[in-house]
Amino acid sequence: MSKNNNNDISVEGLTFLDDGEVLFNDLYLLSETDEKGILTYASDSFFKVANMTEEDLIGQPHNIVRHPDMPRTAFKSLWNDVQSKGFWTGYVKNSRKGGGYYWVYATVLRSIDKSGNTKYVSIRVKPSREDIQKAIELYATLD
C-alpha cells in the first residue's frame, strides 16, 4: 500500500481517491449474462474492482453494481442498441460493495449460440478523466 501527495491510497493496481472513487490500471473487467441480465461469469479483475466475490455476483442481476447516479435513460439506450445493433459502447458509473464507485468505458455485445440462446458479454476498461467529466455533464441532463 502506498500514498501519493493527495492522500490517495494505492493497492494492487487500484487507487482509492478521497471522494470514494476507485481507479484501476491495466485491467479489463469482463462479465457475461444470460438473456435476462443475470450474471453467469465475471473476471477476477471485475470482482476486485467491484469489491465483490463470486458469491456476491454470480446468479445476480448485472445491475447489482449500478450506481444510483446513473440515469435510467442511459441503460434504456444500452438495451435498445444491443437489441437493434447487437452492441453498445458507453461510460458507466458503478458502485463498489462497501462504498465507493468506479467509472468504466463499456462495450456490450449480444451473442447467440447454435441452440439460439442469447447471452451478453461486457468488456470494460478505464476511461480517461476527460471522458468521465463529459459523461458526468451529459448524465446530469438526463433522467
C-alpha positions in Angstrom: 0.0 0.0 0.0 1.3 3.5 -0.9 0.1 7.0 -0.5 0.7 9.8 -3.0 0.8 13.6 -2.4 -3.0 13.9 -2.4 -3.5 11.3 0.3 -4.9 8.8 -2.3 -4.1 5.2 -1.5 -2.9 2.6 -4.0 -3.2 -1.2 -3.5 -2.6 -3.9 -6.1 -3.4 -1.9 -9.2 -6.3 0.1 -7.6 -6.1 3.7 -6.5 -8.6 4.9 -3.9 -9.4 8.6 -4.1 -10.6 10.7 -1.2 -14.1 11.1 -2.6 -14.6 7.3 -2.8 -13.8 6.8 -6.4 -11.6 3.8 -7.3 -9.3 3.9 -10.3 -7.9 0.8 -11.9 -5.0 0.5 -14.2 -4.2 -2.1 -16.8 -7.3 -4.2 -16.0 -10.0 -5.4 -18.3 -13.3 -6.1 -16.5 -15.2 -8.9 -18.2 -18.6 -10.3 -17.5 -21.3 -12.4 -19.2 -25.0 -12.5 -18.5 -27.9 -14.6 -19.8 -30.7 -13.2 -21.8 -32.3 -11.8 -18.7 -29.2 -9.9 -17.5 -28.3 -12.5 -14.8 -24.5 -12.7 -14.3 -23.1 -16.1 -15.3 -19.4 -15.1 -15.4 -17.2 -12.3 -14.1 -13.4 -12.0 -14.3 -11.2 -11.8 -11.3 -10.5 -8.1 -12.1 -14.2 -7.4 -12.1 -14.5 -9.0 -8.6 -11.5 -6.9 -7.5 -12.7 -3.5 -8.7 -16.3 -4.1 -7.6 -15.0 -5.4 -4.2 -17.3 -8.4 -4.5 -16.9 -12.2 -4.6 -18.2 -14.8 -6.9 -21.0 -15.5 -4.3 -21.9 -11.8 -4.4 -22.2 -11.6 -8.2 -22.8 -14.8 -10.0 -26.6 -15.5 -10.3 -27.4 -11.9 -9.6 -28.8 -9.3 -12.0 -25.9 -7.3 -13.6 -27.5 -4.1 -12.3 -26.3 -5.1 -8.8 -23.3 -2.8 -9.5 -25.4 0.1 -10.9 -24.6 3.4 -9.2 -27.7 5.5 -8.3 -26.2 8.5 -10.2 -26.6 6.6 -13.5 -29.7 7.8 -15.3 -32.2 5.1 -16.4 -32.2 6.6 -19.9 -28.5 5.5 -20.3 -29.5 1.9 -19.7 -32.5 2.2 -21.9 -30.2 3.3 -24.7 -27.8 0.4 -23.9 -30.5 -2.2 -24.2 -32.1 -0.6 -27.3 -28.7 -0.5 -29.1 -27.8 -4.1 -28.0 -31.2 -5.4 -29.3 -31.1 -3.5 -32.6 -27.4 -3.3 -33.4 -26.0 -6.2 -31.4 -23.7 -3.9 -29.4 -23.4 -0.8 -27.3 -20.5 1.3 -26.0 -20.6 4.0 -23.4 -19.5 5.3 -20.0 -20.9 3.8 -16.8 -20.5 4.7 -13.1 -20.7 1.6 -11.0 -20.9 1.1 -7.2 -18.5 -1.0 -5.1 -19.6 -3.2 -2.3 -18.8 -1.4 1.0 -18.9 2.0 -0.6 -17.2 3.9 -3.3 -17.6 3.8 -7.1 -15.7 3.4 -10.3 -16.2 4.5 -13.9 -15.8 2.2 -16.9 -15.9 2.5 -20.7 -18.0 -0.5 -21.5 -18.6 -2.4 -24.7 -21.6 -4.8 -24.5 -22.1 -7.4 -27.2 -25.0 -9.7 -27.9 -24.1 -13.3 -28.8 -26.4 -16.1 -29.9 -25.2 -19.7 -29.7 -26.0 -22.6 -32.0 -29.0 -23.5 -29.9 -30.5 -20.0 -30.2 -29.6 -19.0 -26.6 -28.8 -15.3 -26.2 -26.0 -14.0 -23.9 -24.4 -10.7 -23.4 -20.7 -10.1 -22.9 -19.4 -6.9 -21.4 -15.8 -5.7 -21.7 -14.9 -2.7 -19.6 -11.7 -0.6 -19.4 -10.6 2.5 -17.5 -11.9 5.7 -19.2 -9.9 8.9 -19.3 -10.6 11.6 -16.8 -11.7 13.9 -19.6 -14.2 11.3 -20.9 -15.6 10.8 -17.3 -16.1 14.5 -17.0 -18.0 14.6 -20.3 -20.2 11.7 -19.1 -20.9 13.4 -15.8 -22.0 16.5 -17.7 -24.2 14.6 -20.1 -25.8 12.4 -17.5 -26.7 15.4 -15.4 -29.0 16.4 -18.2 -30.8 13.0 -18.3 -33.3 11.5 -16.0 
